[in-house]
């Protein structure tokens, strides 16, 4: 037999054998440089269970990235595997488009059991493409149809809401189709330089003024998209009072409030849905990641009185992933029946309390924050200048506290240290701990352990992270003693 290039080939010769050890090199040759996790985490997973991943080299790692939050029960949880096997053994179709199936019916039953009461009583569900960004685009299309408007308000640091597909929507008026980003309240890097309740109030007033002033350049939008805890933005919890203000502002102006629960949902923050901390009921919820039980799945939950897609219009090709729905049903039920959201709240409070000792020990740790088992540790340059405009909180000023320390809110906002954060991530990996990076210039170490993490595993994670910070700080001259 001759090859297409004219040379003879041996049809009986075995194909070159791919070895796991060579996988990263082949990946680099075949995939674009845009891949992110693979560059920072040069491991080849071959087995996994719970919090533990085993690499092709035989090393074991504690996985506190959890597939960017998709693995609420950790790797290969028995209830998830059993649900998947049951569908496979049944002979059911694996993709049923948008047809009704017993698997989908069971998933929707369990999903509705967990929704906030004010939404579950009058909710509809739209299945869409499995990625979070596709769910956001679906939600935006839904509120555009409901309001007749086209703009979208979101917040600085948001992980989604500014995708090319959203911005290039062909059905929207080109003048009005825009995404505007507003200040997101936080303490350590308050956009107004004050932090606390005063900073949250200023952020709310900024939003209110924009909504009430079309002459500012943005007509009343089709919706406002908000993350109750910003994930990729650096693990920044929204103040409950501010989120309630957003709900009131939007309700008063008939602007749908869209809650992005893609990373915060399914018990991650210590409540089944993060909006429950503030008692807010959104008009729309965007869900993905953990609801598929580790498999790709995304849905949009919305008030039934909002306009939906008319019959006969094109639909997505992957709204009927039966394996993901079965895995999602098992995950939702297991978390609900075993009160794992409450467990996340208790353990998360304990972890945050211990991690908040780090700024006292390491000058390069600027802030520790989070909610439940969604935690961020921000690395900074201790030799850098305090950010312009920062005045500290009113409480600190009144109490005569040094300008570099704000009690209860970490330290002054020093410049972000992305190289140091990357060094901490590498040192963690050397010690067998997988963590993520995000936030401002990727300077925030992210911890997203599964909700099934044990107390012993949590203690091991804390020890490993502290050792990694110490090693990275020492190598870069950051020292180990914090000096206010």
C-alpha positions as CSV (number, residue, x, y, z in Angstrom):
1,X,0.0,0.0,0.0
2,X,1.2,3.5,-0.8
3,X,0.7,6.6,1.2
4,X,-0.9,9.7,-0.2
5,X,2.6,11.2,-0.5
6,X,3.7,8.3,-2.7
7,X,5.9,6.4,-0.3
8,X,5.3,2.8,0.8
9,X,3.9,2.2,4.2
10,X,3.7,-0.9,6.3
11,X,0.0,-1.5,7.1
12,X,0.9,-4.1,9.7
13,X,3.2,-1.8,11.7
14,X,1.7,-0.8,15.1
15,X,0.9,2.9,15.5
16,X,3.3,4.9,17.7
17,X,2.3,4.4,21.3
18,X,1.3,7.5,23.2
19,X,2.6,7.5,26.8
20,X,1.0,9.5,29.6
21,X,4.3,11.1,30.4
22,X,4.5,12.7,27.0
23,X,1.0,14.0,27.0
24,X,1.9,17.6,28.1
25,X,4.4,17.9,25.3
26,X,1.9,16.6,22.7
27,X,-0.7,18.9,24.1
28,X,1.6,21.9,23.6
29,X,2.1,20.9,19.9
30,X,-1.6,20.3,19.2
31,X,-3.5,22.9,21.2
32,X,-3.2,26.7,21.3
33,X,-1.3,28.6,23.9
34,X,-4.6,29.9,25.3
35,X,-4.9,26.8,27.5
36,X,-4.6,28.1,31.1
37,X,-4.8,25.3,33.7
38,X,-2.4,23.0,31.8
39,X,0.3,25.7,31.8
40,X,0.1,26.3,35.5
41,X,-0.5,22.7,36.5
42,X,1.8,20.4,34.5
43,X,0.3,17.1,35.7
44,X,-1.4,14.3,33.9
45,X,-4.3,13.0,36.0
46,X,-5.0,9.3,35.5
47,X,-7.1,8.4,38.6
48,X,-9.2,10.4,41.0
49,X,-11.5,9.9,44.0
50,X,-12.9,12.5,46.3
51,X,-10.3,15.2,47.0
52,X,-7.5,13.2,45.7
53,X,-6.0,13.1,42.2
54,X,-3.2,10.6,41.1
55,X,-0.9,11.7,38.3
56,X,0.7,9.5,35.7
57,X,4.0,9.8,37.7
58,X,2.3,8.1,40.7
59,X,2.2,11.3,42.8
60,X,-1.0,12.2,44.6
61,X,-2.5,15.6,45.0
62,X,-5.2,17.2,47.1
63,X,-7.5,19.0,44.6
64,X,-8.7,22.3,45.9
65,X,-9.6,23.5,42.4
66,X,-12.4,20.9,41.9
67,X,-12.7,21.5,38.2
68,X,-13.2,25.2,38.8
69,X,-16.0,24.4,41.1
70,X,-17.8,21.8,39.0
71,X,-17.1,19.0,41.4
72,X,-19.3,19.7,44.4
73,X,-18.9,16.1,45.6
74,X,-15.3,15.7,44.5
75,X,-14.0,13.2,41.9
76,X,-16.0,10.1,41.1
77,X,-18.4,10.2,44.0
78,X,-20.2,6.8,44.3
79,X,-23.7,8.3,44.0
80,X,-22.7,10.1,40.8
81,X,-21.1,7.0,39.3
82,X,-24.2,4.9,40.2
83,X,-26.5,7.4,38.5
84,X,-24.4,7.4,35.4
85,X,-24.2,3.6,35.2
86,X,-28.0,3.4,35.7
87,X,-28.6,5.5,32.6
88,X,-26.0,3.6,30.6
89,X,-27.3,0.2,31.5
90,X,-30.9,1.3,30.8
91,X,-30.3,1.7,27.1
92,X,-31.8,5.2,27.2
93,X,-30.7,7.8,24.6
94,X,-27.8,9.8,25.8
95,X,-29.0,13.0,23.9
96,X,-32.7,13.5,23.6
97,X,-32.6,17.1,22.4
98,X,-35.4,18.9,24.3
99,X,-37.8,15.9,24.5
100,X,-39.3,14.9,27.8
101,X,-37.5,12.0,29.4
102,X,-37.7,10.3,32.8
103,X,-34.2,11.4,33.5
104,X,-34.9,15.1,32.7
105,X,-38.2,14.9,34.8
106,X,-36.2,13.6,37.8
107,X,-33.6,16.4,37.4
108,X,-36.2,19.1,37.2
109,X,-38.0,17.7,40.3
110,X,-34.8,17.8,42.3
111,X,-33.8,21.3,41.0
112,X,-37.2,22.8,41.9
113,X,-36.9,21.3,45.4
114,X,-33.8,23.4,46.0
115,X,-34.7,26.7,44.4
116,X,-35.4,29.8,46.6
117,X,-39.1,29.7,47.6
118,X,-39.9,33.0,45.9
119,X,-38.7,31.6,42.6
120,X,-39.6,27.9,42.7
121,X,-43.3,28.7,43.0
122,X,-43.4,30.5,39.6
123,X,-40.3,29.3,37.7
124,X,-39.6,28.0,34.3
125,X,-36.4,26.4,33.2
126,X,-34.6,26.8,29.9
127,X,-31.9,24.3,28.9
128,X,-29.1,25.7,26.7
129,X,-25.5,24.9,25.6
130,X,-23.5,23.4,28.5
131,X,-21.1,26.3,29.1
132,X,-21.7,29.1,31.6
133,X,-21.1,31.8,29.0
134,X,-23.8,30.3,26.8
135,X,-26.2,30.3,29.8
136,X,-25.5,34.0,30.3
137,X,-26.2,34.8,26.7
138,X,-29.4,32.8,26.9
139,X,-30.4,34.8,30.0
140,X,-29.7,38.1,28.2
141,X,-31.7,37.0,25.2
142,X,-34.6,36.2,27.5
143,X,-34.7,39.5,29.3
144,X,-34.3,41.4,26.0
145,X,-37.4,39.7,24.8
146,X,-39.2,40.4,28.1
147,X,-38.4,44.1,28.3
148,X,-37.9,45.2,24.7
149,X,-34.6,46.7,25.7
150,X,-31.1,45.5,24.8
151,X,-28.4,46.7,27.2
152,X,-26.9,44.8,30.1
153,X,-25.4,46.1,33.3
154,X,-22.8,44.0,35.0
155,X,-19.9,44.7,37.4
156,X,-16.1,45.1,37.3
157,X,-14.4,41.8,37.9
158,X,-17.4,39.7,36.6
159,X,-16.4,36.4,35.2
160,X,-19.1,36.4,32.5
161,X,-21.3,38.9,30.8
162,X,-18.9,40.5,28.3
163,X,-18.4,37.6,25.8
164,X,-18.1,38.3,22.1
165,X,-21.3,36.5,21.5
166,X,-23.1,38.7,23.9
167,X,-21.6,41.9,22.5
168,X,-22.2,41.0,18.9
169,X,-25.8,40.0,19.2
170,X,-27.3,40.6,15.7
171,X,-30.9,41.0,16.9
172,X,-30.2,44.0,19.1
173,X,-30.1,47.7,18.0
174,X,-26.4,48.6,17.5
175,X,-26.8,51.8,19.4
176,X,-28.3,50.2,22.5
177,X,-26.6,46.8,22.5
178,X,-23.8,47.4,25.0
179,X,-22.5,46.0,28.2
180,X,-21.7,48.5,31.0
181,X,-19.6,47.6,34.0
182,X,-20.3,49.2,37.3
183,X,-18.2,49.3,40.5
184,X,-18.5,46.1,42.6
185,X,-18.3,46.8,46.3
186,X,-15.5,45.3,48.3
187,X,-13.4,46.2,51.3
188,X,-9.8,45.6,50.4
189,X,-9.8,47.3,47.1
190,X,-12.9,49.5,47.4
191,X,-13.5,51.4,44.2
192,X,-14.3,54.5,46.2
193,X,-11.4,54.1,48.6
194,X,-13.4,53.7,51.8
195,X,-14.7,50.1,52.1
196,X,-17.3,48.8,54.6
197,X,-21.0,49.8,54.5
198,X,-20.1,53.3,53.3
199,X,-18.3,51.9,50.2
200,X,-21.3,49.5,49.5
201,X,-23.7,52.5,49.8
202,X,-21.6,54.5,47.3
203,X,-21.6,51.6,44.9
204,X,-25.4,51.3,45.1
205,X,-25.9,55.0,44.6
206,X,-23.7,54.9,41.5
207,X,-25.9,52.2,40.1
208,X,-29.1,54.1,41.0
209,X,-27.8,57.3,39.3
210,X,-27.0,55.4,36.1
211,X,-30.4,53.7,36.0
212,X,-32.1,57.1,36.5
213,X,-30.1,59.1,34.0
214,X,-30.4,57.8,30.4
215,X,-28.4,60.8,29.4
216,X,-25.4,59.3,31.0
217,X,-24.9,57.2,27.8
218,X,-26.8,54.0,28.7
219,X,-30.6,53.7,28.4
220,X,-32.5,51.6,30.9
221,X,-31.0,48.1,30.4
222,X,-32.7,44.8,29.7
223,X,-31.2,43.4,32.9
224,X,-28.5,43.6,35.6
225,X,-26.2,40.6,36.0
226,X,-24.6,40.1,39.3
227,X,-22.5,37.4,41.0
228,X,-23.4,37.0,44.8
229,X,-19.7,36.1,45.2
230,X,-17.3,37.0,42.4
231,X,-15.3,34.0,41.6
232,X,-12.8,34.7,38.8
233,X,-12.9,38.3,40.0
234,X,-10.9,37.3,43.1
235,X,-13.5,35.6,45.4
236,X,-15.2,38.8,46.5
237,X,-18.5,38.3,48.4
238,X,-21.1,40.9,47.8
239,X,-22.4,42.7,51.0
240,X,-25.9,41.4,51.8
241,X,-27.2,44.9,52.3
242,X,-25.9,45.9,48.8
243,X,-27.4,42.9,47.1
244,X,-30.8,43.8,48.7
245,X,-30.4,47.3,47.4
246,X,-29.8,45.9,43.9
247,X,-33.0,43.9,44.2
248,X,-35.0,46.9,45.3
249,X,-33.5,49.2,42.6
250,X,-34.2,46.8,39.8
251,X,-37.7,45.9,41.1
252,X,-38.7,49.6,41.3
253,X,-37.6,50.1,37.7
254,X,-38.9,46.8,36.2
255,X,-35.3,45.8,35.3
256,X,-34.8,42.0,35.7
257,X,-32.1,41.0,38.2
258,X,-30.0,38.1,36.9
259,X,-28.1,36.1,39.5
260,X,-25.0,34.4,38.2
261,X,-24.8,31.2,40.4
262,X,-22.6,29.3,38.0
263,X,-19.7,29.0,40.5
264,X,-21.6,29.9,43.8
265,X,-24.5,27.5,43.5
266,X,-25.2,24.1,44.8
267,X,-24.0,24.6,48.4
268,X,-20.6,26.2,47.6
269,X,-21.0,29.3,49.8
270,X,-22.8,27.7,52.7
271,X,-26.3,28.1,51.4
272,X,-27.7,26.1,48.5
273,X,-27.8,29.2,46.4
274,X,-25.7,32.2,47.3
275,X,-28.6,34.7,47.0
276,X,-30.2,33.1,50.0
277,X,-27.6,34.7,52.3
278,X,-29.2,38.1,51.6
279,X,-32.8,36.9,51.3
280,X,-32.9,38.1,47.7
281,X,-35.1,36.4,45.0
282,X,-33.8,37.2,41.5
283,X,-35.9,37.2,38.4
284,X,-33.4,35.0,36.6
285,X,-30.8,32.5,37.8
286,X,-27.9,31.3,35.6
287,X,-26.7,27.8,36.6
288,X,-23.9,25.6,35.4
289,X,-20.8,23.9,36.8
290,X,-21.9,21.8,39.8
291,X,-25.5,21.2,38.7
292,X,-24.2,18.6,36.2
293,X,-22.5,16.5,38.8
294,X,-19.1,17.0,37.0
295,X,-20.6,16.7,33.5
296,X,-21.4,19.6,31.2
297,X,-24.8,21.1,31.9
298,X,-26.3,24.6,32.1
299,X,-29.8,25.9,32.6
300,X,-31.5,29.3,33.1
301,X,-34.2,29.5,35.7
302,X,-36.6,32.5,35.3
303,X,-40.0,33.9,36.4
304,X,-42.7,32.4,34.3
305,X,-44.1,35.8,33.3
306,X,-40.9,36.6,31.4
307,X,-41.1,36.1,27.7
308,X,-39.7,32.8,26.4
309,X,-38.6,31.6,23.0
310,X,-41.6,31.1,20.6
311,X,-42.3,27.6,19.2
312,X,-40.6,26.8,16.0
313,X,-37.5,28.9,16.5
314,X,-34.0,27.3,16.5
315,X,-32.9,25.6,19.7
316,X,-29.6,24.4,21.0
317,X,-28.4,20.9,20.0
318,X,-27.3,19.9,23.5
319,X,-30.1,20.6,26.0
320,X,-30.8,16.9,26.5
321,X,-27.6,15.5,28.0
322,X,-29.0,12.6,29.9
323,X,-25.8,11.6,31.7
324,X,-25.3,15.1,33.0
325,X,-28.9,15.3,34.2
326,X,-28.6,12.0,36.0
327,X,-25.3,13.0,37.6
328,X,-26.8,16.4,38.5
329,X,-29.9,14.9,40.1
330,X,-27.7,12.6,42.3
331,X,-25.5,15.6,43.3
332,X,-28.4,17.9,44.1
333,X,-30.1,15.2,46.1
334,X,-27.0,14.1,48.0
335,X,-26.1,17.7,49.0
336,X,-29.7,18.4,50.1
337,X,-30.3,15.2,52.0
338,X,-26.9,15.4,53.8
339,X,-27.0,19.1,54.6
340,X,-23.7,19.7,52.9
341,X,-24.4,23.4,52.4
342,X,-24.5,23.7,56.2
343,X,-21.3,21.8,56.5
344,X,-19.7,24.2,53.9
345,X,-20.8,27.1,56.1
346,X,-19.4,25.7,59.3
347,X,-16.1,24.5,57.8
348,X,-15.7,27.6,55.7
349,X,-16.0,29.8,58.7
350,X,-13.3,27.8,60.5
351,X,-11.0,27.9,57.5
352,X,-11.4,31.6,57.0
353,X,-10.7,32.2,60.7
354,X,-7.4,30.3,60.5
355,X,-6.4,31.7,57.2
356,X,-6.9,35.3,58.4
357,X,-3.9,34.8,60.6
358,X,-1.7,34.8,57.4
359,X,-1.5,38.6,57.0
360,X,0.0,38.8,60.5
361,X,2.6,36.3,59.6
362,X,3.4,37.3,56.0
363,X,3.7,40.8,54.7
364,X,2.9,39.6,51.2
365,X,-0.6,38.4,52.1
366,X,-2.8,41.4,51.6
367,X,-6.3,40.0,52.2
368,X,-8.2,36.8,53.0
369,X,-11.8,36.6,52.1
370,X,-14.6,34.3,51.0
371,X,-17.9,32.6,51.9
372,X,-18.3,28.9,52.7
373,X,-15.9,26.8,50.8
374,X,-15.1,29.5,48.3
375,X,-12.0,31.2,49.6
376,X,-9.4,33.7,48.2
377,X,-6.0,34.7,49.5
378,X,-4.6,37.8,47.8
379,X,-0.9,38.2,47.3
380,X,0.6,41.7,47.2
381,X,4.0,43.4,47.0
382,X,4.9,44.5,50.5
383,X,7.4,47.0,49.2
384,X,4.9,48.7,46.9
385,X,3.0,52.0,47.4
386,X,-0.5,52.1,48.8
387,X,-3.0,52.6,46.0
388,X,-3.9,56.2,45.4
389,X,-7.2,57.4,46.8
390,X,-7.4,54.8,49.6
391,X,-8.3,56.4,52.9
392,X,-9.2,53.4,55.0
393,X,-12.6,52.9,56.6
394,X,-14.3,55.5,58.7
395,X,-14.1,53.1,61.6
396,X,-10.3,53.0,61.4
397,X,-10.0,56.7,61.1
398,X,-12.2,57.4,64.1
399,X,-10.3,54.8,66.2
400,X,-6.9,56.3,65.4
401,X,-5.8,53.1,63.7
402,X,-2.6,53.1,61.6
403,X,-3.4,53.8,58.0
404,X,-1.9,50.5,56.9
405,X,-4.2,48.3,58.9
406,X,-8.0,48.2,58.9
407,X,-9.4,45.9,61.6
408,X,-11.6,43.2,60.3
409,X,-10.8,44.2,56.7
410,X,-7.2,43.1,56.2
411,X,-4.5,45.6,55.3
412,X,-4.0,48.6,53.1
413,X,-4.4,47.8,49.3
414,X,-0.8,47.3,48.2
415,X,0.0,46.5,44.5
416,X,-1.1,43.0,43.3
417,X,1.8,40.5,43.1
418,X,0.9,38.0,40.3
419,X,4.3,36.5,40.1
420,X,4.3,35.8,43.8
421,X,0.9,34.2,43.5
422,X,2.1,32.0,40.7
423,X,5.1,31.0,42.8
424,X,2.7,30.1,45.7
425,X,0.7,28.0,43.3
426,X,3.9,26.2,42.2
427,X,5.0,25.6,45.8
428,X,1.5,24.2,46.6
429,X,1.8,21.8,43.7
430,X,5.3,20.7,44.8
431,X,3.7,19.8,48.2
432,X,0.8,18.0,46.6
433,X,-1.9,20.7,46.7
434,X,-3.8,22.0,43.6
435,X,-5.1,25.6,43.9
436,X,-6.4,28.1,41.3
437,X,-5.5,31.7,40.6
438,X,-7.8,34.6,39.7
439,X,-8.7,38.1,40.6
440,X,-6.7,41.3,39.9
441,X,-3.8,40.3,37.6
442,X,-4.3,36.7,38.8
443,X,-2.9,37.5,42.2
444,X,-5.5,35.7,44.3
445,X,-5.0,32.1,45.3
446,X,-8.4,30.4,45.1
447,X,-9.6,27.5,47.2
448,X,-12.6,25.6,45.9
449,X,-12.5,22.2,47.7
450,X,-15.4,19.8,47.3
451,X,-18.1,20.0,49.9
452,X,-17.1,16.5,51.0
453,X,-13.7,17.6,52.3
454,X,-12.9,16.1,55.8
455,X,-11.6,18.0,58.8
456,X,-8.3,16.1,58.4
457,X,-8.0,17.1,54.8
458,X,-8.8,20.7,55.5
459,X,-6.0,20.8,58.1
460,X,-3.6,19.4,55.6
461,X,-4.6,22.0,53.0
462,X,-4.0,24.8,55.5
463,X,-0.6,23.5,56.5
464,X,0.4,23.1,52.8
465,X,-0.7,26.5,51.8
466,X,1.1,28.2,54.7
467,X,4.3,26.4,53.9
468,X,3.9,27.4,50.2
469,X,3.4,31.0,51.1
470,X,6.5,30.9,53.4
471,X,8.6,29.3,50.7
472,X,7.5,31.7,47.9
473,X,7.9,34.8,50.1
474,X,11.4,33.7,51.2
475,X,12.6,33.1,47.6
476,X,11.4,36.5,46.5
477,X,12.6,38.4,49.5
478,X,9.1,39.0,50.8
479,X,10.0,38.0,54.3
480,X,7.8,36.1,56.7
481,X,7.1,38.8,59.2
482,X,4.3,41.3,58.6
483,X,5.2,44.8,59.5
484,X,2.2,47.2,59.8
